[in-house]
Structures are given as C-alpha cells and as structure tokens.
C-alpha cells in the first residue's frame, strides 16, 4: 500500500509531445504559399474594396494592370493629405497621369497581348464617384475600355 | 564488433518546427491574399456623333432610368426607392413584354440607363452595378433552365451565347453631372 503511494508521488507528469508541431506549421505554410501571391508593389493608398456577389475571375496576371484609388495610407497622410488619390504601380498619380500609365503598361507587354489587357480598378468603397468617373473618362481617352471593378465575394451591404 | 552493434544515430528533428516557422513568417510578410475577382464592364468609346442617334432611336418606355444623387439616394423611373428593390424592379422592367405601358416592349431593346452624381459613393455605385448584374443573371438562369435544363454556368459556350443574345445586358452610363450639389 505504502509503496504504491510513493510511486505515484515520484512520477512526473508526461511532457506534451511536440513532434507534430512541425507538421502543423508546415500545413499553415503550404496554405499561405498556395492562397497568397507575392506582393509586387507596396500599398500607398488604402483600398478597402466593396463586396459583391456577381463576380468574374480575372485572367492571367500578365493581362491585368491595376489602378488603385483611395486615401493615402497613414505614412503618407502628412505629405499627401487624406483626399482620395491614385496609385499607379508604385507611385502616386493624378487623373492626368492615367493616359501615360496606360501607354506604359501597354509597352511593357508583348504586342500580341496588348489589345487584351484588362484594367482592374481597385477602389476604396468610401471614394466618391467624381474621381472614379474622371479616371474612367481618361481610360476611354486612352482607348482602354475593358475594365473590372475589383470586389470581394460576399453580399453587398445595402438596405 | 562494437561498430556492428551500434545503430546510426537519429537526426534531431526538434528544429524543423523553427525552420518551418521561419518560412511561414517570411511568406506572411511578403505575400498578400490575391483579389482577382471583380465586376467586368466595357466602357463605351468616346462619343463622337453616334450618341444622339442612340438617344433618338430609343422609346422612353424601353429605357429604365436610374438616377443616384450625392446622398446615395435612388430615383428609379422617377420614384424614390432603395437599392434592395432594384433587382426586382429591373427584372419587372426587362420581362414586361409590352404589358405595362411604362415598362419595356421586349428584352432585346430594353436599356438600363444609369446616371450618378459626382458625390455618389463608390460603394453605392458597385451595389447598383451588382444588383443589375444579378437581375440579368437571374433572368438568364431562368431562361437557361427552361430551355436547356441547366443554369448558365453549366451550358456550353454556344448555348450561353444564345441566351445572352436573347437577354442582352445593355447598361448605358450617362455623362456625369452634379445632381444635388456637392457634399
């Protein structure tokens, strides 16, 4: 009887095995490798895109050029203010720069895919339509007519 | 003798987790979750003289007029409404076939005209575009089910084209104006 009690007190709680920890982390790693893409340019403007349900997948990445519109991110607020502004690749831009941007994007791509470039508009949902309309007018002037309003999958938020 | 009995020592695997964590954190930092979905639209070429021709050809009943002001309020065919009603109203308009006299004659010539203010929020604009797309999608799906027994996505390209030809999505956006002033 006594011996039994002694043995129990002397026994240590078994440590939790961490042998499966690498497996779990690898699983997470693979998830992120598959579900994400390399960031190609730093976000200079906040683009909290709206949600919508009628979405179509964009084509291959080489066929898409993106125009971001939104208020500058915190670090640039002092420099650029808080009014919505364009981000063309890794630079701030104005509506007047759109035509030049379109031409540059075209020249960077192979001639055979130039007519099929689609222009993705990544626009913050609080932006007013004024600047969006101006950008659309400029795209029309540059004959860049195939546009996509980027949106996240979900129900639109309205009543 | 001693060498033979000895087993190869196992490689210590406790640092695998650290290596994997390192890689994981690297990927978390340098990648973003891709947003590669959106609402595709075709912009019209810049107007020259064809604009007036289009306007004069259309009878008023075949134009479904949507106006949005700078407070994100909707006026559909002259009546105040909410974005939530837009899908239903659009479907009624397209599938009217000449029954009600203020709605369309047939889907072939029905045009949705969207006019928004410069002060309208982009969110409202996308919601309207989305509701219009949803209305057309529902109409096409109903037709596809009646005709081919499948929804649009399941059909062949030729069948999809046939349905799209029957219910062409014509959304015209007017040149923007300042309705209701700056906000």
Interface residues (C-beta under 8 A of the other chain):
Chain A: X18 X19 X21 X22 X25 X26 X28 X29 X32 X33 X35 X36 X37 X38 X39 X49 X50 X52 X53 X54 X55 X56 X57 X58 X61 X64 X118 X120 X121 X122 X123 X124 X125 X126 X127 X128 X129 X130 X132 X133 X136 X139 X140 X141 X143 X144 X145 X146 X147 X148 X149 X150 X151 X152 X153 X156 X157 X158 X159
Chain B: X13 X14 X16 X17 X20 X21 X23 X24 X27 X28 X30 X31 X32 X33 X34 X35 X36 X37 X38 X39 X40 X41 X42 X43 X44 X45 X46 X70 X82 X83 X84 X116 X117 X118 X119 X120 X121 X122 X123 X124 X125 X126 X127 X129 X130 X131 X133 X134 X137 X176
